[in-house]
Amino acid sequence: MDPRSLDELARRLSSVVPPGVTALRRDLEENFKAILQAGLSKLDLVSRQEFDVQAAVLRRTREKLEALEARLAALEKNNP
């Protein structure tokens, strides 16, 4: 997850803290950020770059499969 998104989410969480504890807002923001990072690190996530690489591999594999299926269909048509 993008660190800026994590910072923004932590900032939003700390902004809903009641006015009486605004002195603790910065500490709460840091704690929220740490909790979010810990929770996200436990998830089985991949980076956008890894996802894009795997999507490209899958696309090439599909293209090869379609080409092989077309060749097989042509061979079956010529050799009944």
N, C-alpha and C positions, 0 to 999 in steps of 0.2 A: 504494500500500500504506500502511496506517495506520502512522504513525511509532512508535506504541507497540508494534505487532507487530514492527517492525524492531528496536526496542530490545530486546525480549524475545528475539528470535532471536539477536541479537548477544550478549546476556547468556548464553544457553544455550551458544552456541559457546565463549565464554570460560570457562564453568564446567567444560568437559571438558579444559582445559589441565592438564598434569601439575603436581603440587604444587610442584615445584622452580622454576617460573616464575610463581608467584602474584604476584610483585612487578610483573610485566609485564601482569597480567590487565586492568587498566584500559586500557592502550595497545592490547592485543589486541582488547578489546571495541570500542574506537573504530575500529580498523582493520577489524574484521569488519563493523561498521556501514557504513563507507565503501565497502567492497568490495560489500556487498549492495546499497547504494543505486546504485552505478555499474552493477552487473549488471542491476538492475531497470529502470534508466533506459534501457537499450538495448533492452528488450523493448517490443513494440508493445501497450501496455496502455491501457485507458481507466479513468477514475475510476468509482466506483459511481454517482455522480450522472449522468454521461454515459450509462452503461449503462441506468439507469432511464428516462432521457428517451427513448432509442432504443427501449426495450422498449415504452413507452407509444405512441410513433409507430407501431411495428409492430402493436400491438394495435388501434389505430384504423384502420389500413390494412386489416387483416384483416376488421374489422367492416364497413367500406365495401365490400370485395370480396364478402363474403358477401351483403350487401344487393343489390349489383348482380347477382350470380349468381341470386338469388331473383327479381329483377325480370325478368331475361333468361329464366329458366325459365317465368315466368308469361306473358311475351310469346310465347314459342315455343309454349306450350300453347294460347293463344288464336288463334294464327295458324299453323296447321299447314302 
